[in-house]
Amino acid sequence: MYFDFCKAMSFSNQADIYLIISQKEQDVYCEIGTDEKVGFFENTNKTKDCFKNMFFLFNGKKVKDLEIIFSSTGKIVPGGEIKFFDKKNKFKQNKTI
């Protein structure tokens, strides 16, 4: 998904990257940027994506909103395991961060 991309972008740009994952009704929304309002480059909006009919668990629990910070030093906060599931059970992906 976006984890490897965010990690590479934070290192190459020497800037923290924020990945916000939100569960809204039946869908998972992702927003990526260098802070809460700005995208990867100055004067751009955050990158946004929607995954239909999915949900996610963080450390085995349902979470409505999750903010993951990829620091320019290689640190990822918070650490843990995130699992994505397709509601039709066609897809499942685990990622330890």
KAJOSUL-V956636 format. One record per backbone hydrogen bond with DSSP energy under -0.5 kcal/mol. NH is the residue of the N-H (numbers start at 1). CO is the residue of the C=O. E is the energy in kcal/mol with one decimal. If there is no record, write none. Layout:
nh/co/e
NH/CO/E
NH/CO/E
//
This chain:
nh/co/e
6/2/-2.9
7/3/-2.3
8/4/-2.3
9/5/-2.6
10/6/-2.4
11/7/-1.6
12/8/-2.8
13/9/-2.4
14/10/-0.7
15/10/-1.3
17/70/-2.5
18/33/-3.5
19/17/-0.5
19/68/-3.0
20/18/-0.5
20/31/-2.9
21/19/-0.6
21/66/-3.1
22/29/-2.8
23/64/-3.2
24/22/-0.6
24/27/-2.6
27/24/-2.5
28/51/-2.3
29/22/-2.9
30/49/-2.6
31/20/-2.0
32/47/-2.6
33/18/-1.8
34/38/-1.1
34/39/-0.9
35/38/-1.2
39/44/-2.6
44/41/-1.3
47/32/-2.3
49/30/-2.2
51/28/-3.0
52/50/-0.6
54/26/-1.4
54/51/-0.6
55/85/-2.0
57/83/-2.3
58/61/-2.9
59/57/-0.5
59/81/-3.4
61/58/-1.4
63/56/-0.7
66/21/-2.6
68/19/-3.2
68/66/-0.6
69/77/-3.3
70/17/-3.0
70/68/-0.5
71/69/-0.7
71/75/-3.1
74/71/-1.8
77/69/-2.3
82/95/-3.0
83/57/-2.6
84/93/-2.9
85/55/-2.9
86/91/-2.3
87/53/-3.0
89/86/-2.3
93/84/-2.1
95/82/-2.3
97/80/-3.6
97/95/-0.5
//
